[in-house]
Amino acid sequence: MTMAKFGLGASTLRIEDEALVTGQGRYTDDVVPEGTLCAVLLRSPIAAGSFTVKDVEAARNAPGVHLVLTYADIAEELDPLPCRAAMKQEDGSPTVVPPRYALAKEEVHHVGDPVALIVADTVAQANDAAELIDVDWQQRDSVADAAAALEDGAPLVWPDRGTNLAFRYAVGDSAATDEAFAKADKVAKLELVNNRLVTNYLECRGSLAQYDEASGRHTLTAGTQGGHGVRGVLAEILKVDEDKIRVVTPDVGGGFGTKIFVYPEYPLVMTAAKRLGRPVKWISGRSEAFMSDSQGRDNVTTAELAMDADGKFLALRVDLKANMGGYLAQFGPYIPFVGTTMAPGVYDIPVMYVAIKGVFTNTLPVDAYRGAGRPEAAYTIERLVDEAARTAGVDRIELRRRNFIKPDEMPYKTAAGRTYDTGEFDGHMTRAMEVLDWDGFAARERESAAKGALRGIGLATYIEACAFPGSERAEVELSADGKMTLLIGTQTNGQGHATAYTQIIADRLGVDPSTIEVIQGDTDRVKTGGGTGGSRSIPLGLPSVDAASSELGEKLKALASDKLEAAADDLEFAGGAVRIVGTDRSVTFAELAADAGGLSGAGEVKQAEPTFPNGTHACEVEIDRATGKVVVERYVIVDDFGVPVNPVLLEGQVHGGIVQGIGQALYERTVYDEEGQLLSASLLDYAVPRADDVPFFHFEMRNVPSKHNAMGIKGAGEAGSIGSCGAVMNAICDTLWRNCGVAHVDMPATPDVLWRIMHEASQKAA
């Protein structure tokens, strides 16, 4: 494949952007069929308790109201929302999944639990009617913190279970790990809180349902991360065959994992549309999103690292309490499990044992959020290695070098069971330190001190598993007018899929990119699809796109060979035509397609193992003594993504992930009070990073092609969020250790927390 303007590795600018930045994007709320009605949800104002719907007639008779649904109205029609990740527990017993109904039955388990659906001509009328529903609430004690939920006497989220322990999973060898710890010369121990996050994509969730009586088919238009997966779950809830449901996904304003799932609103509007014979739309507001969307992270972790006298790692032991919220969400239990399979990080750790305790609390369910378990694992091991360096009295960089998995040890099977295929960890760490000017830090620290600020430096060297085993079928169609259409079941949420796919097709077949249309997000037009998540779209989708393009190219050359009376080996593609090399004799794609009645090529390249992108994030922070405010002064990333498809798109993904990591490290704090009320329920109370909160990043690559991927690609969509929290927090802890003798602070490291630490240290010194 040539390295042309639109080929593999070209920094082609996004072809999607013109429509989006000129207001021509088409999102769920822009789709308004004739006769569309508006739906709103009455949600629980209490975090725990029982309720009785005493009267809905006033609401049903309110102006403009067409339908009011409670659990009693849908009990026979809708099954509970499924959890697709309930695995066997450590003792071999199954994970018991409590029912999560689309509308609560008799009890609620978090503030925002949906209780009734109201459909009216306008949103205002539906909201007015919701206030007329008479509900008797019987509140009981609640618990929001995972550690507190496991204490004796804690309020029970599901009283009939007798415990808030949802499940106990394990990864590793407990006995071998205990034996290694018994022989250790030194043990480093760290307790960490990985704070809960709210997904604040630009576009809130929404759904539009239509029902065709003649065919008995539903159409759901919604911002998803893959319509086929959504369709399968909806078919289970609605108790219909999948071919009775069409899912259409228009433009999507961000997903970050949270739009993978089916939420109660989707089957509810579908049920309403069927009953009313009219389109029904629900669009979330921002405050409603804080109370209805699944949330991320929320782990309490105790991690220990055993070392010999030379600082060589012997074993890793982790106790992980994962807050699941009030229900087991669609993939919720899998998130901490998959994260722990990356617990050893980039280090040669012979044995490990991780105990995972899923915990029910009276909070919103927790599920995948950018990185989905792997950022939590990377954060734990990178914070722990810095603590191990302090415990062993060894320089943190030297300790890493002693314990890195070496390139000549690849393929390397970790104690968690993952097999890394490639990785040169010391190489990208050393390069990141060079670019950051690690050795020149002392001079910059003195400059900060002169203006009354503290300065620190830190890094995190990460590896993650992504683009998990599987495939993504692609089909390239050529019509009689010479236009090409790619049909593929991934789903763009703003990543630039159309650009990446188009540049490969254009390069392979020698056509102008403007002649290629990329179709995603329609389960009627695209036969199959795995959607977008786990950084899978490019590593799994692109090899299939390339294969489909190649198959179409072979068909075109075969037909042209007959038409031009030339051997296929003497033909080339140029300008939408097949041409005899070195001549002006050619035949256009349009002519060949017209003669054949249309042409197509299909490809589905299967991948047996995940890819393992890795890299180093290094940064410097400055903390103002007077206010505790943190400024990230320098930030360097050196990543290994195997074979970059489009460096511009790739760097954009990395930047976005880093900003989300900085947000978690410094700003984002989800606060529930003792009654389970979400206090940080709007952007007035929940801080997210702004443009002036982040520095200009230096990004470069030091790539080693993946041996697991057909094109050598390693996933990149989540990588920025994997290494960023550890780098920022290690830099902050370095600052506090140098100046205050404090080695640990949890995320988010807000100004009030840091000011208090510095103030107390000053008092002690005085």
Sequence and secondary structure as in RCSB ss.txt:
>XXXX:A:sequence
MTMAKFGLGASTLRIEDEALVTGQGRYTDDVVPEGTLCAVLLRSPIAAGSFTVKDVEAARNAPGVHLVLTYADIA
EELDPLPCRAAMKQEDGSPTVVPPRYALAKEEVHHVGDPVALIVADTVAQANDAAELIDVDWQQRDSVADAAAAL
EDGAPLVWPDRGTNLAFRYAVGDSAATDEAFAKADKVAKLELVNNRLVTNYLECRGSLAQYDEASGRHTLTAGTQ
GGHGVRGVLAEILKVDEDKIRVVTPDVGGGFGTKIFVYPEYPLVMTAAKRLGRPVKWISGRSEAFMSDSQGRDNV
TTAELAMDADGKFLALRVDLKANMGGYLAQFGPYIPFVGTTMAPGVYDIPVMYVAIKGVFTNTLPVDAYRGAGRP
EAAYTIERLVDEAARTAGVDRIELRRRNFIKPDEMPYKTAAGRTYDTGEFDGHMTRAMEVLDWDGFAARERESAA
KGALRGIGLATYIEACAFPGSERAEVELSADGKMTLLIGTQTNGQGHATAYTQIIADRLGVDPSTIEVIQGDTDR
VKTGGGTGGSRSIPLGLPSVDAASSELGEKLKALASDKLEAAADDLEFAGGAVRIVGTDRSVTFAELAADAGGLS
GAGEVKQAEPTFPNGTHACEVEIDRATGKVVVERYVIVDDFGVPVNPVLLEGQVHGGIVQGIGQALYERTVYDEE
GQLLSASLLDYAVPRADDVPFFHFEMRNVPSKHNAMGIKGAGEAGSIGSCGAVMNAICDTLWRNCGVAHVDMPAT
PDVLWRIMHEASQKAA
>XXXX:A:secstr
    TTSTT     SSHHHHHTT    GGG   TT EEEEEEE SSSSEEEEEEE HHHHTSTTEEEEE HHHHT
TT      S   B TTS B       SS SSEE STT EEEEEEESSHHHHHHHHTT EEEEEE      HHHHT
STT   SSGGGSSSEEEEEEEE HHHHHHHHHT SEEEEEEEEE  B    SS  EEEEEEETTTTEEEEEE  S
 HHHHHHHHHHHHTS GGGEEEE    S  TTTTSS  THHHHHHHHHHHHTS EEEE  HHHHHHHS BB  EE
EEEEEEE TT  EEEEEEEEEEEEETS  SSTTHHHHHHHTTTTTTB  SEEEEEEEEEE SS  B   TTTTHH
HHHHHHHHHHHHHHHHHT  HHHHHHHHB  GGG SEE TTS EE    HHHHHHHHHHHHTGGGHHHHHHHHHH
TTEEEEEEEEEEE  BS SB   EEEEE TTS EEEEES   SSS HHHHHHHHHHHHHT  GGGEEEE SBTTT
SS    S TT HHHHHHHHHHHHHHHHHHHHHHHHHHHHT  GGGEEEETTEEEETTSS EEEHHHHHHHHT EE
EEE   BSS B  EEEEEEEEEEETTT  EEEEEEEEEEE SS S HHHHHHHHHHHHHHHHHHHHT    B TT
  BS  STTTS    GGGS   EEEE     SSSTT     TTHHHHHHHHHHHHHHHHHHHHHHS     SS  
HHHHHHHHHHHHHHH 
